Amino acid sequence: MSKLWSPRVKDLKPYVPGEQPRITNLTKLNTNENPYGPSPAVLAAMREETSDKLRLYPDPDATRLKEAIAAYYKVTPAEVFTGNGSDEVLAHAFQAFFCQDLPLLMPDLTYSFYPVYCGLYGIQYETVPLSDTKGIVATSYDRPCGGIVFANPNAPTGLPLALSEVEHIVRSHPDCVVLVDEAYVDFGGETSIPLTQKYPNVLVVHTFSKSRSLAGLRVGYAIGHPDLIAGLERVKNSFNSYPLSRVAIAGATASLQDEAYFQEKRAQLMASRERLAAQLQALGFDVTPSATNFLFVQHPQMAAGKLAAALRERAILVRHLSQPGAQHHLRISIGTHDECELLAAALKEILSSAA
Ligand code: PMP
C-alpha cells in the first residue's frame, strides 16, 4: 500500500471476483454463467455486425437496444438506461442516488459488490438482518435511510422476495431510491418492473449475463422513471464511461428477439436445478430453495472449504465465499445436465470416502 493513496482507497476492500481459470478442462460451476450459450440468432447478429461495420463508432445511446428493451417490457425508451454489464449500471446508480446524508440500507448477506461501491464513493451504509432466516423481511427496511439496495432473488442465497413485499418497501420510502437488482430474476423470481410504472423511486437493474448467456459481452440495463434514467445518464456522461460496442448492441438486441430459445433454455436450467437440489438433499445437504441459476448449500458433516477443495481436486470449480454468513455454504452454479451429474457423483464419492 502506498502512502500516496487517498484514505478512501487505503480503506477500500476490493471485490474479489470468482476464479476464471486459464485451463479449460474444468467443470466450471463457480460464477453463475449460463451453460448453454446464446442463441444462434444472437451469434449471427454479432457476426453480421463485424462484417463491415467495425470501422464505425457505435451509437453512444444504444438507441436500438433501448427500444428493444422498452418493447420487451412495455415501457418507453426514456425509461431505459444501458451499461457495460449490470455492475457498471449499479456503479452509476450508487453515485447518482446513494451519496446522501442518511445511510444506504442493504441486507447483511448480499451481493458483495454493494459495500465495495459504498467504500469507493464514500457512501455510508447499514445492513438489515437476513442471515438468520435467509429470507428478507420487507419490514426490516422500515427506518429512515438515504436509499435501499437488494438483489431479488437474493445473491448468494437464491431466495426471492414477493412483489407485494418489494412494493411495501418502495411505498414506505417515497423520498429515496429503492434499487432492485434482478440479475437472476428470469430463473423463477417476480420482476418489480411493473412497480416502475407506479412509483418514481424504484429502479430495476437487469443483466444479459445470466439468463441470456452473454456474460462475455458485458451488457446490463436499468428500468425506472425518466428522472432516474436522466440521473444515470448525467453520471455516465460525467464519467466518460465507454458506450456499448456495436457487437454488444447487436447481440443483446437479437437476444431479446429470440423468445423461443430464451424460454427453452431457461426452463431446461430450472429443471436441472430442481433435479440437482433433490440429488444434493439425498446426500444430506441443506439446500436453500432457489429462484436463480445457482444453489446455496451446506453439509452438516463437512466444512464448505474442504468440500470446495476436494471438488477442485476433481477438476470441478464451485464458489466458497468468504462473506460472514456465507462461509459455511457453497454456491454452486447450475451447469448442463451432464455437469450436474458429474458434480453429484463427485460429491457422493467425497462424502462417502470421508465417512
Ligand atoms: N448483480 C448480482 C446480484 C450478481 O450476482 C452479478 C454477477 N456477479 C451482477 C449483478 C453483475 O453482473 P454483470 O456485471 O455481469 O451484469
Boltz pocket constraint, residues with backbone or C-beta under 6 A from the ligand:
constraints:
  - pocket:
      binder: B
      contacts: [[A, 31], [A, 84], [A, 85], [A, 86], [A, 87], [A, 88], [A, 111], [A, 151], [A, 153], [A, 155], [A, 181], [A, 183], [A, 206], [A, 207], [A, 208], [A, 209], [A, 215], [A, 219], [A, 220]]
      max_distance: 6.0
